[in-house]
Amino acid sequence: MGWVTGVMVYFVVWWTVLFAVLPFGIEPDDAAARESGGWRGTPRRPAIVNKALWTTVVATVVWFIIWYLVTSDWLSFRTGWLAMPTQ
């Protein structure tokens, strides 16, 4: 995997993990007034920085797993158990 591909895969993994992490710890703000821009689903404390840090940690681990699978022969279509049989 080249560095450009690695960066793009990390970008996609990071955003996917972010959307998976966003709902954790959300408590709706029942007192949010519609006139002030709030709504029933508005979170009291969104903790975006904390979620971004957790997203970065989880995305880095997932990216290293993907990198290992791509660069190893364990998951290869050229050699190994996934390779096409030779005639």
PDB file with one MODEL, atoms N, CA, C and O in Angstrom:
MODEL        1
ATOM      1  N   MET A   1       0.856  -1.166   0.000  1.00  0.00           N
ATOM      2  CA  MET A   1       0.000   0.000   0.000  1.00  0.00           C
ATOM      3  C   MET A   1       0.903   1.229   0.000  1.00  0.00           C
ATOM      4  O   MET A   1       1.764   1.375   0.867  1.00  0.00           O
ATOM      5  N   GLY A   2       0.704   2.098  -0.963  1.00  0.00           N
ATOM      6  CA  GLY A   2       1.471   3.334  -1.035  1.00  0.00           C
ATOM      7  C   GLY A   2       0.992   4.339   0.005  1.00  0.00           C
ATOM      8  O   GLY A   2      -0.035   4.137   0.653  1.00  0.00           O
ATOM      9  N   TRP A   3       1.744   5.418   0.155  1.00  0.00           N
ATOM     10  CA  TRP A   3       1.393   6.378   1.210  1.00  0.00           C
ATOM     11  C   TRP A   3       0.117   7.142   0.871  1.00  0.00           C
ATOM     12  O   TRP A   3      -0.644   7.496   1.772  1.00  0.00           O
ATOM     13  N   VAL A   4      -0.130   7.403  -0.413  1.00  0.00           N
ATOM     14  CA  VAL A   4      -1.356   8.110  -0.787  1.00  0.00           C
ATOM     15  C   VAL A   4      -2.575   7.223  -0.513  1.00  0.00           C
ATOM     16  O   VAL A   4      -3.581   7.689   0.021  1.00  0.00           O
ATOM     17  N   THR A   5      -2.477   5.961  -0.876  1.00  0.00           N
ATOM     18  CA  THR A   5      -3.563   5.027  -0.597  1.00  0.00           C
ATOM     19  C   THR A   5      -3.770   4.877   0.898  1.00  0.00           C
ATOM     20  O   THR A   5      -4.907   4.819   1.367  1.00  0.00           O
ATOM     21  N   GLY A   6      -2.678   4.816   1.651  1.00  0.00           N
ATOM     22  CA  GLY A   6      -2.779   4.710   3.102  1.00  0.00           C
ATOM     23  C   GLY A   6      -3.483   5.898   3.730  1.00  0.00           C
ATOM     24  O   GLY A   6      -4.298   5.734   4.638  1.00  0.00           O
ATOM     25  N   VAL A   7      -3.172   7.092   3.250  1.00  0.00           N
ATOM     26  CA  VAL A   7      -3.821   8.297   3.775  1.00  0.00           C
ATOM     27  C   VAL A   7      -5.305   8.301   3.428  1.00  0.00           C
ATOM     28  O   VAL A   7      -6.139   8.655   4.261  1.00  0.00           O
ATOM     29  N   MET A   8      -5.631   7.913   2.215  1.00  0.00           N
ATOM     30  CA  MET A   8      -7.037   7.901   1.808  1.00  0.00           C
ATOM     31  C   MET A   8      -7.829   6.841   2.576  1.00  0.00           C
ATOM     32  O   MET A   8      -8.971   7.084   2.967  1.00  0.00           O
ATOM     33  N   VAL A   9      -7.232   5.677   2.793  1.00  0.00           N
ATOM     34  CA  VAL A   9      -7.907   4.641   3.577  1.00  0.00           C
ATOM     35  C   VAL A   9      -8.095   5.127   5.008  1.00  0.00           C
ATOM     36  O   VAL A   9      -9.155   4.914   5.596  1.00  0.00           O
ATOM     37  N   TYR A  10      -7.071   5.783   5.581  1.00  0.00           N
ATOM     38  CA  TYR A  10      -7.198   6.309   6.942  1.00  0.00           C
ATOM     39  C   TYR A  10      -8.318   7.350   7.016  1.00  0.00           C
ATOM     40  O   TYR A  10      -9.087   7.366   7.978  1.00  0.00           O
ATOM     41  N   PHE A  11      -8.411   8.208   6.016  1.00  0.00           N
ATOM     42  CA  PHE A  11      -9.460   9.229   5.969  1.00  0.00           C
ATOM     43  C   PHE A  11     -10.848   8.590   5.987  1.00  0.00           C
ATOM     44  O   PHE A  11     -11.720   9.016   6.743  1.00  0.00           O
ATOM     45  N   VAL A  12     -11.049   7.571   5.158  1.00  0.00           N
ATOM     46  CA  VAL A  12     -12.349   6.899   5.092  1.00  0.00           C
ATOM     47  C   VAL A  12     -12.644   6.163   6.402  1.00  0.00           C
ATOM     48  O   VAL A  12     -13.769   6.203   6.901  1.00  0.00           O
ATOM     49  N   VAL A  13     -11.631   5.494   6.953  1.00  0.00           N
ATOM     50  CA  VAL A  13     -11.816   4.779   8.222  1.00  0.00           C
ATOM     51  C   VAL A  13     -12.125   5.769   9.340  1.00  0.00           C
ATOM     52  O   VAL A  13     -12.989   5.502  10.176  1.00  0.00           O
ATOM     53  N   TRP A  14     -11.431   6.912   9.369  1.00  0.00           N
ATOM     54  CA  TRP A  14     -11.636   7.897  10.439  1.00  0.00           C
ATOM     55  C   TRP A  14     -13.075   8.408  10.430  1.00  0.00           C
ATOM     56  O   TRP A  14     -13.717   8.479  11.478  1.00  0.00           O
ATOM     57  N   TRP A  15     -13.582   8.763   9.250  1.00  0.00           N
ATOM     58  CA  TRP A  15     -14.954   9.268   9.169  1.00  0.00           C
ATOM     59  C   TRP A  15     -15.977   8.199   9.510  1.00  0.00           C
ATOM     60  O   TRP A  15     -16.989   8.493  10.145  1.00  0.00           O
ATOM     61  N   THR A  16     -15.730   6.962   9.097  1.00  0.00           N
ATOM     62  CA  THR A  16     -16.649   5.873   9.429  1.00  0.00           C
ATOM     63  C   THR A  16     -16.694   5.642  10.927  1.00  0.00           C
ATOM     64  O   THR A  16     -17.768   5.461  11.500  1.00  0.00           O
ATOM     65  N   VAL A  17     -15.526   5.648  11.565  1.00  0.00           N
ATOM     66  CA  VAL A  17     -15.469   5.464  13.020  1.00  0.00           C
ATOM     67  C   VAL A  17     -16.098   6.658  13.730  1.00  0.00           C
ATOM     68  O   VAL A  17     -16.749   6.479  14.758  1.00  0.00           O
ATOM     69  N   LEU A  18     -15.922   7.858  13.214  1.00  0.00           N
ATOM     70  CA  LEU A  18     -16.532   9.030  13.833  1.00  0.00           C
ATOM     71  C   LEU A  18     -18.046   8.889  13.891  1.00  0.00           C
ATOM     72  O   LEU A  18     -18.656   9.161  14.925  1.00  0.00           O
ATOM     73  N   PHE A  19     -18.657   8.465  12.791  1.00  0.00           N
ATOM     74  CA  PHE A  19     -20.109   8.311  12.800  1.00  0.00           C
ATOM     75  C   PHE A  19     -20.556   7.172  13.702  1.00  0.00           C
ATOM     76  O   PHE A  19     -21.694   7.167  14.171  1.00  0.00           O
ATOM     77  N   ALA A  20     -19.680   6.211  13.952  1.00  0.00           N
ATOM     78  CA  ALA A  20     -20.011   5.141  14.892  1.00  0.00           C
ATOM     79  C   ALA A  20     -19.865   5.609  16.336  1.00  0.00           C
ATOM     80  O   ALA A  20     -20.575   5.116  17.213  1.00  0.00           O
ATOM     81  N   VAL A  21     -18.957   6.552  16.602  1.00  0.00           N
ATOM     82  CA  VAL A  21     -18.670   7.016  17.964  1.00  0.00           C
ATOM     83  C   VAL A  21     -19.602   8.151  18.390  1.00  0.00           C
ATOM     84  O   VAL A  21     -19.857   8.311  19.583  1.00  0.00           O
ATOM     85  N   LEU A  22     -20.104   8.922  17.468  1.00  0.00           N
ATOM     86  CA  LEU A  22     -20.903  10.101  17.810  1.00  0.00           C
ATOM     87  C   LEU A  22     -22.083   9.839  18.754  1.00  0.00           C
ATOM     88  O   LEU A  22     -22.317  10.666  19.635  1.00  0.00           O
ATOM     89  N   PRO A  23     -22.830   8.760  18.629  1.00  0.00           N
ATOM     90  CA  PRO A  23     -23.985   8.584  19.519  1.00  0.00           C
ATOM     91  C   PRO A  23     -23.636   8.216  20.965  1.00  0.00           C
ATOM     92  O   PRO A  23     -24.506   8.304  21.832  1.00  0.00           O
ATOM     93  N   PHE A  24     -22.405   7.812  21.253  1.00  0.00           N
ATOM     94  CA  PHE A  24     -22.057   7.388  22.614  1.00  0.00           C
ATOM     95  C   PHE A  24     -22.129   8.552  23.589  1.00  0.00           C
ATOM     96  O   PHE A  24     -21.586   9.625  23.327  1.00  0.00           O
ATOM     97  N   GLY A  25     -22.798   8.337  24.706  1.00  0.00           N
ATOM     98  CA  GLY A  25     -22.856   9.323  25.778  1.00  0.00           C
ATOM     99  C   GLY A  25     -23.763  10.508  25.521  1.00  0.00           C
ATOM    100  O   GLY A  25     -23.645  11.520  26.212  1.00  0.00           O
ATOM    101  N   ILE A  26     -24.644  10.426  24.576  1.00  0.00           N
ATOM    102  CA  ILE A  26     -25.535  11.545  24.268  1.00  0.00           C
ATOM    103  C   ILE A  26     -26.741  11.515  25.199  1.00  0.00           C
ATOM    104  O   ILE A  26     -27.439  10.507  25.312  1.00  0.00           O
ATOM    105  N   GLU A  27     -26.966  12.638  25.856  1.00  0.00           N
ATOM    106  CA  GLU A  27     -28.156  12.834  26.684  1.00  0.00           C
ATOM    107  C   GLU A  27     -28.900  14.032  26.117  1.00  0.00           C
ATOM    108  O   GLU A  27     -28.335  15.124  26.044  1.00  0.00           O
ATOM    109  N   PRO A  28     -30.151  13.857  25.714  1.00  0.00           N
ATOM    110  CA  PRO A  28     -30.874  14.980  25.110  1.00  0.00           C
ATOM    111  C   PRO A  28     -31.149  16.080  26.128  1.00  0.00           C
ATOM    112  O   PRO A  28     -31.367  15.813  27.310  1.00  0.00           O
ATOM    113  N   ASP A  29     -31.134  17.298  25.656  1.00  0.00           N
ATOM    114  CA  ASP A  29     -31.399  18.460  26.492  1.00  0.00           C
ATOM    115  C   ASP A  29     -32.899  18.740  26.448  1.00  0.00           C
ATOM    116  O   ASP A  29     -33.405  19.296  25.473  1.00  0.00           O
ATOM    117  N   ASP A  30     -33.603  18.353  27.508  1.00  0.00           N
ATOM    118  CA  ASP A  30     -35.055  18.530  27.550  1.00  0.00           C
ATOM    119  C   ASP A  30     -35.461  19.995  27.672  1.00  0.00           C
ATOM    120  O   ASP A  30     -36.567  20.365  27.279  1.00  0.00           O
ATOM    121  N   ALA A  31     -34.576  20.830  28.214  1.00  0.00           N
ATOM    122  CA  ALA A  31     -34.911  22.231  28.442  1.00  0.00           C
ATOM    123  C   ALA A  31     -34.528  23.129  27.269  1.00  0.00           C
ATOM    124  O   ALA A  31     -34.650  24.350  27.371  1.00  0.00           O
ATOM    125  N   ALA A  32     -34.068  22.556  26.162  1.00  0.00           N
ATOM    126  CA  ALA A  32     -33.655  23.380  25.027  1.00  0.00           C
ATOM    127  C   ALA A  32     -34.868  24.047  24.389  1.00  0.00           C
ATOM    128  O   ALA A  32     -35.841  23.385  24.028  1.00  0.00           O
ATOM    129  N   ALA A  33     -34.795  25.346  24.260  1.00  0.00           N
ATOM    130  CA  ALA A  33     -35.896  26.111  23.666  1.00  0.00           C
ATOM    131  C   ALA A  33     -35.680  26.224  22.158  1.00  0.00           C
ATOM    132  O   ALA A  33     -34.564  26.448  21.689  1.00  0.00           O
ATOM    133  N   ARG A  34     -36.751  26.067  21.428  1.00  0.00           N
ATOM    134  CA  ARG A  34     -36.657  26.140  19.973  1.00  0.00           C
ATOM    135  C   ARG A  34     -36.275  27.544  19.516  1.00  0.00           C
ATOM    136  O   ARG A  34     -35.609  27.708  18.494  1.00  0.00           O
ATOM    137  N   GLU A  35     -36.689  28.542  20.262  1.00  0.00           N
ATOM    138  CA  GLU A  35     -36.391  29.925  19.889  1.00  0.00           C
ATOM    139  C   GLU A  35     -34.896  30.235  19.980  1.00  0.00           C
ATOM    140  O   GLU A  35     -34.402  31.080  19.232  1.00  0.00           O
ATOM    141  N   SER A  36     -34.168  29.570  20.880  1.00  0.00           N
ATOM    142  CA  SER A  36     -32.736  29.837  21.032  1.00  0.00           C
ATOM    143  C   SER A  36     -31.884  28.914  20.165  1.00  0.00           C
ATOM    144  O   SER A  36     -30.659  28.911  20.290  1.00  0.00           O
ATOM    145  N   GLY A  37     -32.512  28.131  19.288  1.00  0.00           N
ATOM    146  CA  GLY A  37     -31.770  27.264  18.382  1.00  0.00           C
ATOM    147  C   GLY A  37     -31.674  25.840  18.857  1.00  0.00           C
ATOM    148  O   GLY A  37     -31.145  24.991  18.140  1.00  0.00           O
ATOM    149  N   GLY A  38     -32.170  25.545  20.050  1.00  0.00           N
ATOM    150  CA  GLY A  38     -32.130  24.182  20.569  1.00  0.00           C
ATOM    151  C   GLY A  38     -33.330  23.379  20.121  1.00  0.00           C
ATOM    152  O   GLY A  38     -34.294  23.926  19.585  1.00  0.00           O
ATOM    153  N   TRP A  39     -33.267  22.108  20.339  1.00  0.00           N
ATOM    154  CA  TRP A  39     -34.360  21.218  19.987  1.00  0.00           C
ATOM    155  C   TRP A  39     -34.304  20.031  20.920  1.00  0.00           C
ATOM    156  O   TRP A  39     -33.321  19.874  21.644  1.00  0.00           O
ATOM    157  N   ARG A  40     -35.322  19.192  20.931  1.00  0.00           N
ATOM    158  CA  ARG A  40     -35.360  18.059  21.859  1.00  0.00           C
ATOM    159  C   ARG A  40     -34.165  17.136  21.698  1.00  0.00           C
ATOM    160  O   ARG A  40     -33.699  16.562  22.683  1.00  0.00           O
ATOM    161  N   GLY A  41     -33.668  16.981  20.507  1.00  0.00           N
ATOM    162  CA  GLY A  41     -32.549  16.077  20.262  1.00  0.00           C
ATOM    163  C   GLY A  41     -31.186  16.705  20.471  1.00  0.00           C
ATOM    164  O   GLY A  41     -30.169  16.037  20.287  1.00  0.00           O
ATOM    165  N   THR A  42     -31.140  17.976  20.852  1.00  0.00           N
ATOM    166  CA  THR A  42     -29.871  18.651  21.066  1.00  0.00           C
ATOM    167  C   THR A  42     -29.168  18.049  22.286  1.00  0.00           C
ATOM    168  O   THR A  42     -29.771  17.986  23.358  1.00  0.00           O
ATOM    169  N   PRO A  43     -27.914  17.605  22.158  1.00  0.00           N
ATOM    170  CA  PRO A  43     -27.228  17.030  23.317  1.00  0.00           C
ATOM    171  C   PRO A  43     -26.807  18.108  24.313  1.00  0.00           C
ATOM    172  O   PRO A  43     -26.470  19.229  23.934  1.00  0.00           O
ATOM    173  N   ARG A  44     -26.835  17.742  25.592  1.00  0.00           N
ATOM    174  CA  ARG A  44     -26.385  18.683  26.627  1.00  0.00           C
ATOM    175  C   ARG A  44     -24.904  18.979  26.492  1.00  0.00           C
ATOM    176  O   ARG A  44     -24.495  20.136  26.401  1.00  0.00           O
ATOM    177  N   ARG A  45     -24.110  17.930  26.479  1.00  0.00           N
ATOM    178  CA  ARG A  45     -22.659  18.070  26.324  1.00  0.00           C
ATOM    179  C   ARG A  45     -22.220  17.148  25.185  1.00  0.00           C
ATOM    180  O   ARG A  45     -22.089  15.942  25.395  1.00  0.00           O
ATOM    181  N   PRO A  46     -21.995  17.677  24.005  1.00  0.00           N
ATOM    182  CA  PRO A  46     -21.644  16.809  22.884  1.00  0.00           C
ATOM    183  C   PRO A  46     -20.249  16.185  22.994  1.00  0.00           C
ATOM    184  O   PRO A  46     -20.019  15.121  22.419  1.00  0.00           O
ATOM    185  N   ALA A  47     -19.312  16.811  23.714  1.00  0.00           N
ATOM    186  CA  ALA A  47     -17.945  16.288  23.913  1.00  0.00           C
ATOM    187  C   ALA A  47     -17.279  15.931  22.587  1.00  0.00           C
ATOM    188  O   ALA A  47     -16.757  14.828  22.425  1.00  0.00           O
ATOM    189  N   ILE A  48     -17.299  16.855  21.657  1.00  0.00           N
ATOM    190  CA  ILE A  48     -16.776  16.605  20.319  1.00  0.00           C
ATOM    191  C   ILE A  48     -15.267  16.345  20.339  1.00  0.00           C
ATOM    192  O   ILE A  48     -14.785  15.472  19.617  1.00  0.00           O
ATOM    193  N   VAL A  49     -14.522  17.086  21.153  1.00  0.00           N
ATOM    194  CA  VAL A  49     -13.066  16.897  21.203  1.00  0.00           C
ATOM    195  C   VAL A  49     -12.740  15.510  21.738  1.00  0.00           C
ATOM    196  O   VAL A  49     -11.871  14.827  21.198  1.00  0.00           O
ATOM    197  N   ASN A  50     -13.425  15.090  22.787  1.00  0.00           N
ATOM    198  CA  ASN A  50     -13.208  13.759  23.351  1.00  0.00           C
ATOM    199  C   ASN A  50     -13.550  12.677  22.320  1.00  0.00           C
ATOM    200  O   ASN A  50     -12.825  11.690  22.194  1.00  0.00           O
ATOM    201  N   LYS A  51     -14.630  12.855  21.598  1.00  0.00           N
ATOM    202  CA  LYS A  51     -15.018  11.878  20.582  1.00  0.00           C
ATOM    203  C   LYS A  51     -14.034  11.868  19.412  1.00  0.00           C
ATOM    204  O   LYS A  51     -13.761  10.814  18.838  1.00  0.00           O
ATOM    205  N   ALA A  52     -13.504  13.034  19.062  1.00  0.00           N
ATOM    206  CA  ALA A  52     -12.506  13.085  17.993  1.00  0.00           C
ATOM    207  C   ALA A  52     -11.226  12.362  18.403  1.00  0.00           C
ATOM    208  O   ALA A  52     -10.600  11.692  17.581  1.00  0.00           O
ATOM    209  N   LEU A  53     -10.836  12.495  19.669  1.00  0.00           N
ATOM    210  CA  LEU A  53      -9.644  11.783  20.143  1.00  0.00           C
ATOM    211  C   LEU A  53      -9.866  10.275  20.140  1.00  0.00           C
ATOM    212  O   LEU A  53      -8.995   9.528  19.695  1.00  0.00           O
ATOM    213  N   TRP A  54     -11.018   9.814  20.629  1.00  0.00           N
ATOM    214  CA  TRP A  54     -11.330   8.388  20.611  1.00  0.00           C
ATOM    215  C   TRP A  54     -11.435   7.879  19.185  1.00  0.00           C
ATOM    216  O   TRP A  54     -11.014   6.760  18.891  1.00  0.00           O
ATOM    217  N   THR A  55     -11.989   8.685  18.304  1.00  0.00           N
ATOM    218  CA  THR A  55     -12.090   8.304  16.904  1.00  0.00           C
ATOM    219  C   THR A  55     -10.709   8.113  16.302  1.00  0.00           C
ATOM    220  O   THR A  55     -10.486   7.163  15.552  1.00  0.00           O
ATOM    221  N   THR A  56      -9.781   9.006  16.622  1.00  0.00           N
ATOM    222  CA  THR A  56      -8.428   8.904  16.108  1.00  0.00           C
ATOM    223  C   THR A  56      -7.736   7.641  16.606  1.00  0.00           C
ATOM    224  O   THR A  56      -7.046   6.967  15.843  1.00  0.00           O
ATOM    225  N   VAL A  57      -7.919   7.322  17.881  1.00  0.00           N
ATOM    226  CA  VAL A  57      -7.293   6.121  18.449  1.00  0.00           C
ATOM    227  C   VAL A  57      -7.860   4.861  17.784  1.00  0.00           C
ATOM    228  O   VAL A  57      -7.104   3.995  17.346  1.00  0.00           O
ATOM    229  N   VAL A  58      -9.175   4.764  17.710  1.00  0.00           N
ATOM    230  CA  VAL A  58      -9.811   3.573  17.132  1.00  0.00           C
ATOM    231  C   VAL A  58      -9.500   3.469  15.639  1.00  0.00           C
ATOM    232  O   VAL A  58      -9.227   2.375  15.144  1.00  0.00           O
ATOM    233  N   ALA A  59      -9.537   4.584  14.921  1.00  0.00           N
ATOM    234  CA  ALA A  59      -9.257   4.571  13.484  1.00  0.00           C
ATOM    235  C   ALA A  59      -7.811   4.168  13.213  1.00  0.00           C
ATOM    236  O   ALA A  59      -7.534   3.496  12.220  1.00  0.00           O
ATOM    237  N   THR A  60      -6.893   4.567  14.080  1.00  0.00           N
ATOM    238  CA  THR A  60      -5.495   4.181  13.907  1.00  0.00           C
ATOM    239  C   THR A  60      -5.325   2.672  14.080  1.00  0.00           C
ATOM    240  O   THR A  60      -4.599   2.038  13.314  1.00  0.00           O
ATOM    241  N   VAL A  61      -5.984   2.101  15.074  1.00  0.00           N
ATOM    242  CA  VAL A  61      -5.913   0.653  15.278  1.00  0.00           C
ATOM    243  C   VAL A  61      -6.529  -0.086  14.083  1.00  0.00           C
ATOM    244  O   VAL A  61      -5.953  -1.053  13.585  1.00  0.00           O
ATOM    245  N   VAL A  62      -7.688   0.369  13.633  1.00  0.00           N
ATOM    246  CA  VAL A  62      -8.343  -0.272  12.485  1.00  0.00           C
ATOM    247  C   VAL A  62      -7.482  -0.122  11.229  1.00  0.00           C
ATOM    248  O   VAL A  62      -7.395  -1.053  10.428  1.00  0.00           O
ATOM    249  N   TRP A  63      -6.840   1.046  11.048  1.00  0.00           N
ATOM    250  CA  TRP A  63      -5.996   1.256   9.883  1.00  0.00           C
ATOM    251  C   TRP A  63      -4.794   0.323   9.908  1.00  0.00           C
ATOM    252  O   TRP A  63      -4.413  -0.215   8.868  1.00  0.00           O
ATOM    253  N   PHE A  64      -4.187   0.122  11.082  1.00  0.00           N
ATOM    254  CA  PHE A  64      -3.050  -0.796  11.161  1.00  0.00           C
ATOM    255  C   PHE A  64      -3.472  -2.232  10.853  1.00  0.00           C
ATOM    256  O   PHE A  64      -2.704  -2.983  10.251  1.00  0.00           O
ATOM    257  N   ILE A  65      -4.671  -2.619  11.254  1.00  0.00           N
ATOM    258  CA  ILE A  65      -5.172  -3.950  10.918  1.00  0.00           C
ATOM    259  C   ILE A  65      -5.351  -4.076   9.397  1.00  0.00           C
ATOM    260  O   ILE A  65      -4.967  -5.085   8.807  1.00  0.00           O
ATOM    261  N   ILE A  66      -5.929  -3.057   8.773  1.00  0.00           N
ATOM    262  CA  ILE A  66      -6.098  -3.062   7.318  1.00  0.00           C
ATOM    263  C   ILE A  66      -4.740  -3.079   6.630  1.00  0.00           C
ATOM    264  O   ILE A  66      -4.540  -3.825   5.671  1.00  0.00           O
ATOM    265  N   TRP A  67      -3.802  -2.261   7.113  1.00  0.00           N
ATOM    266  CA  TRP A  67      -2.463  -2.215   6.524  1.00  0.00           C
ATOM    267  C   TRP A  67      -1.780  -3.579   6.607  1.00  0.00           C
ATOM    268  O   TRP A  67      -1.147  -4.022   5.649  1.00  0.00           O
ATOM    269  N   TYR A  68      -1.913  -4.241   7.760  1.00  0.00           N
ATOM    270  CA  TYR A  68      -1.304  -5.563   7.912  1.00  0.00           C
ATOM    271  C   TYR A  68      -1.921  -6.564   6.939  1.00  0.00           C
ATOM    272  O   TYR A  68      -1.204  -7.344   6.312  1.00  0.00           O
ATOM    273  N   LEU A  69      -3.242  -6.545   6.811  1.00  0.00           N
ATOM    274  CA  LEU A  69      -3.901  -7.484   5.905  1.00  0.00           C
ATOM    275  C   LEU A  69      -3.539  -7.232   4.444  1.00  0.00           C
ATOM    276  O   LEU A  69      -3.413  -8.175   3.661  1.00  0.00           O
ATOM    277  N   VAL A  70      -3.373  -5.966   4.077  1.00  0.00           N
ATOM    278  CA  VAL A  70      -3.045  -5.641   2.691  1.00  0.00           C
ATOM    279  C   VAL A  70      -1.598  -6.001   2.372  1.00  0.00           C
ATOM    280  O   VAL A  70      -1.315  -6.502   1.283  1.00  0.00           O
ATOM    281  N   THR A  71      -0.682  -5.755   3.296  1.00  0.00           N
ATOM    282  CA  THR A  71       0.739  -5.979   3.015  1.00  0.00           C
ATOM    283  C   THR A  71       1.202  -7.407   3.295  1.00  0.00           C
ATOM    284  O   THR A  71       2.279  -7.797   2.844  1.00  0.00           O
ATOM    285  N   SER A  72       0.429  -8.183   4.016  1.00  0.00           N
ATOM    286  CA  SER A  72       0.852  -9.553   4.317  1.00  0.00           C
ATOM    287  C   SER A  72       0.389 -10.511   3.228  1.00  0.00           C
ATOM    288  O   SER A  72      -0.454 -10.171   2.398  1.00  0.00           O
ATOM    289  N   ASP A  73       0.952 -11.706   3.247  1.00  0.00           N
ATOM    290  CA  ASP A  73       0.530 -12.733   2.304  1.00  0.00           C
ATOM    291  C   ASP A  73      -0.664 -13.519   2.824  1.00  0.00           C
ATOM    292  O   ASP A  73      -1.179 -14.391   2.125  1.00  0.00           O
ATOM    293  N   TRP A  74      -1.105 -13.227   4.022  1.00  0.00           N
ATOM    294  CA  TRP A  74      -2.226 -13.959   4.601  1.00  0.00           C
ATOM    295  C   TRP A  74      -3.503 -13.729   3.803  1.00  0.00           C
ATOM    296  O   TRP A  74      -4.310 -14.646   3.645  1.00  0.00           O
ATOM    297  N   LEU A  75      -3.689 -12.522   3.302  1.00  0.00           N
ATOM    298  CA  LEU A  75      -4.887 -12.179   2.537  1.00  0.00           C
ATOM    299  C   LEU A  75      -4.451 -11.704   1.154  1.00  0.00           C
ATOM    300  O   LEU A  75      -4.594 -10.531   0.808  1.00  0.00           O
ATOM    301  N   SER A  76      -3.920 -12.633   0.379  1.00  0.00           N
ATOM    302  CA  SER A  76      -3.394 -12.289  -0.935  1.00  0.00           C
ATOM    303  C   SER A  76      -4.107 -13.103  -2.004  1.00  0.00           C
ATOM    304  O   SER A  76      -4.366 -14.292  -1.818  1.00  0.00           O
ATOM    305  N   PHE A  77      -4.420 -12.469  -3.109  1.00  0.00           N
ATOM    306  CA  PHE A  77      -5.024 -13.176  -4.230  1.00  0.00           C
ATOM    307  C   PHE A  77      -3.957 -13.709  -5.185  1.00  0.00           C
ATOM    308  O   PHE A  77      -4.285 -14.428  -6.129  1.00  0.00           O
ATOM    309  N   ARG A  78      -2.691 -13.372  -4.957  1.00  0.00           N
ATOM    310  CA  ARG A  78      -1.600 -13.845  -5.806  1.00  0.00           C
ATOM    311  C   ARG A  78      -0.977 -15.127  -5.266  1.00  0.00           C
ATOM    312  O   ARG A  78      -0.627 -16.028  -6.029  1.00  0.00           O
ATOM    313  N   THR A  79      -0.840 -15.201  -3.931  1.00  0.00           N
ATOM    314  CA  THR A  79      -0.293 -16.398  -3.297  1.00  0.00           C
ATOM    315  C   THR A  79      -1.165 -16.750  -2.111  1.00  0.00           C
ATOM    316  O   THR A  79      -1.944 -15.919  -1.645  1.00  0.00           O
ATOM    317  N   GLY A  80      -1.044 -17.952  -1.625  1.00  0.00           N
ATOM    318  CA  GLY A  80      -1.781 -18.339  -0.442  1.00  0.00           C
ATOM    319  C   GLY A  80      -3.096 -19.022  -0.771  1.00  0.00           C
ATOM    320  O   GLY A  80      -3.329 -19.438  -1.906  1.00  0.00           O
ATOM    321  N   TRP A  81      -3.937 -19.131   0.221  1.00  0.00           N
ATOM    322  CA  TRP A  81      -5.168 -19.911   0.103  1.00  0.00           C
ATOM    323  C   TRP A  81      -6.255 -19.211  -0.718  1.00  0.00           C
ATOM    324  O   TRP A  81      -7.228 -19.854  -1.110  1.00  0.00           O
ATOM    325  N   LEU A  82      -6.112 -17.919  -0.985  1.00  0.00           N
ATOM    326  CA  LEU A  82      -7.106 -17.226  -1.811  1.00  0.00           C
ATOM    327  C   LEU A  82      -6.700 -17.146  -3.290  1.00  0.00           C
ATOM    328  O   LEU A  82      -7.454 -16.630  -4.115  1.00  0.00           O
ATOM    329  N   ALA A  83      -5.523 -17.651  -3.617  1.00  0.00           N
ATOM    330  CA  ALA A  83      -5.014 -17.533  -4.979  1.00  0.00           C
ATOM    331  C   ALA A  83      -5.796 -18.438  -5.928  1.00  0.00           C
ATOM    332  O   ALA A  83      -6.308 -19.488  -5.539  1.00  0.00           O
ATOM    333  N   MET A  84      -5.870 -18.004  -7.167  1.00  0.00           N
ATOM    334  CA  MET A  84      -6.509 -18.831  -8.195  1.00  0.00           C
ATOM    335  C   MET A  84      -5.639 -20.053  -8.435  1.00  0.00           C
ATOM    336  O   MET A  84      -4.412 -19.955  -8.415  1.00  0.00           O
ATOM    337  N   PRO A  85      -6.254 -21.191  -8.661  1.00  0.00           N
ATOM    338  CA  PRO A  85      -5.458 -22.392  -8.913  1.00  0.00           C
ATOM    339  C   PRO A  85      -4.712 -22.296 -10.251  1.00  0.00           C
ATOM    340  O   PRO A  85      -5.222 -21.758 -11.234  1.00  0.00           O
ATOM    341  N   THR A  86      -3.504 -22.830 -10.251  1.00  0.00           N
ATOM    342  CA  THR A  86      -2.730 -22.836 -11.503  1.00  0.00           C
ATOM    343  C   THR A  86      -3.160 -24.028 -12.328  1.00  0.00           C
ATOM    344  O   THR A  86      -3.564 -25.060 -11.792  1.00  0.00           O
ATOM    345  N   GLN A  87      -3.071 -23.877 -13.642  1.00  0.00           N
ATOM    346  CA  GLN A  87      -3.557 -24.953 -14.517  1.00  0.00           C
ATOM    347  C   GLN A  87      -2.441 -25.821 -15.004  1.00  0.00           C
ATOM    348  O   GLN A  87      -2.678 -26.772 -15.750  1.00  0.00           O
TER     349      GLN A  87
ENDMDL
END
